[in-house]
Amino acid sequence: MKNYVELPTNTAYRLINHGSIILLSTRDENGVYDIAPIAWCSPARKEPPKLLAVVGHGHQTYKNIIATGEFIACVPHVSQIEMVQKTGSVSGRDVNKFSDLNIQTLPGKKIDALVPQDCIGWIECKIWDRLALDKTDIIVGDIVHAAVDSDAFDERLLVEKPEGKTLHHLGGHLFATPELVKKL
Ligand SMILES: Cc1cc2nc3c(=O)[nH]c(=O)nc-3n(C[C@H](O)[C@H](O)[C@H](O)COP(=O)(O)O)c2cc1C
């Protein structure tokens, strides 16, 4: 029998916090691009395909998404941890993260936003709906285009290969990357 200890309710999310982190890439109404890490995201529907992300009202990312109605969810490779931490420690209100952090990019295909080079893949979305909470919105996006590194994906993410190593936020400054437990 395991020894279960009570987990404070405000820490319970850390039990399930470690889905792949995404970088939400957006632009404002003047065409200025921004990008920020979002740990709280999830698939929301298979068909028609949708995803959701929880975005704080204070973020430039939030303002951009509301202004344009669209965004790209980029999936960083574990090697891009520094970019994730740095883009999450400053705001697009104050700096241009792409030029300041020298982030090389590709253009989105259907959404006008930037994809960091060498990320594992990306998912382009238009807002389908949003649920306003207290200081955040749950933003649900319709997936209109997606692309992935062909070395990292074959019907599923190939987490057993170096190319498929996603980045998972455990909380604070701690991250993890997945391993395959059992081959099918
Ligand atoms: C690892 C990590 C995970 C984060 N996850 C979220 C999240 O799930 N939702 C959120 O609103 N902000 C999250 N943030 C905070 C924003 O990314 C951060 O405040 C960022 O600087 C906002 O930039 P912006 O003002 O340019 O949008 C996270 C930050 C880090 C470093």
The ligand as a Tripos MOL2 file, in Angstrom:
@<TRIPOS>MOLECULE
LIG
   31    33     1     0     0
SMALL
NO_CHARGES

@<TRIPOS>ATOM
      1 C1          7.3220   27.4430  -18.3750 C.3       1 LIG1
      2 C2          6.2670   28.5090  -18.4410 C.ar      1 LIG1
      3 C3          4.9340   28.1480  -18.5640 C.ar      1 LIG1
      4 C4          3.9280   29.1300  -18.6220 C.ar      1 LIG1
      5 N1          2.6150   28.7500  -18.7620 N.ar      1 LIG1
      6 C5          1.6450   29.6940  -18.8500 C.ar      1 LIG1
      7 C6          0.2770   29.3140  -19.0330 C.ar      1 LIG1
      8 O1         -0.0800   28.1400  -19.1130 O.2       1 LIG1
      9 N2         -0.6560   30.3130  -19.1460 N.ar      1 LIG1
     10 C7         -0.3100   31.6410  -19.0540 C.ar      1 LIG1
     11 O2         -1.1940   32.5210  -19.1800 O.2       1 LIG1
     12 N3          0.9820   32.0310  -18.8950 N.ar      1 LIG1
     13 C8          1.9590   31.0930  -18.7910 C.ar      1 LIG1
     14 N4          3.2630   31.4660  -18.6240 N.ar      1 LIG1
     15 C9          3.5870   32.8890  -18.4840 C.3       1 LIG1
     16 C10         3.8110   33.6260  -19.8120 C.3       1 LIG1
     17 O3          4.4270   32.8380  -20.8020 O.3       1 LIG1
     18 C11         4.7160   34.8500  -19.5260 C.3       1 LIG1
     19 O4          4.0810   35.6970  -18.5840 O.3       1 LIG1
     20 C12         5.1050   35.6180  -20.7670 C.3       1 LIG1
     21 O5          6.1600   36.4910  -20.4180 O.3       1 LIG1
     22 C13         3.9590   36.4190  -21.3810 C.3       1 LIG1
     23 O6          4.4880   37.1130  -22.4540 O.3       1 LIG1
     24 P1          3.6160   38.1590  -23.3140 P.3       1 LIG1
     25 O7          3.2280   39.2950  -22.3720 O.co2     1 LIG1
     26 O8          4.5530   38.6100  -24.3910 O.co2     1 LIG1
     27 O9          2.4260   37.4240  -23.8070 O.co2     1 LIG1
     28 C14         4.2900   30.5000  -18.5520 C.ar      1 LIG1
     29 C15         5.6410   30.8630  -18.4290 C.ar      1 LIG1
     30 C16         6.6210   29.8720  -18.3720 C.ar      1 LIG1
     31 C17         8.0670   30.2760  -18.2610 C.3       1 LIG1
@<TRIPOS>BOND
     1     1     2 1
     2     2     3 ar
     3     2    30 ar
     4     3     4 ar
     5     4     5 ar
     6     4    28 ar
     7     5     6 ar
     8     6     7 ar
     9     6    13 1
    10     7     8 2
    11     7     9 ar
    12     9    10 ar
    13    10    11 2
    14    10    12 ar
    15    12    13 ar
    16    13    14 ar
    17    14    15 1
    18    14    28 ar
    19    15    16 1
    20    16    17 1
    21    16    18 1
    22    18    19 1
    23    18    20 1
    24    20    21 1
    25    20    22 1
    26    22    23 1
    27    23    24 1
    28    24    25 2
    29    24    26 1
    30    24    27 1
    31    28    29 ar
    32    29    30 ar
    33    30    31 1
@<TRIPOS>SUBSTRUCTURE
     1 LIG1         1 GROUP 0 **** ****
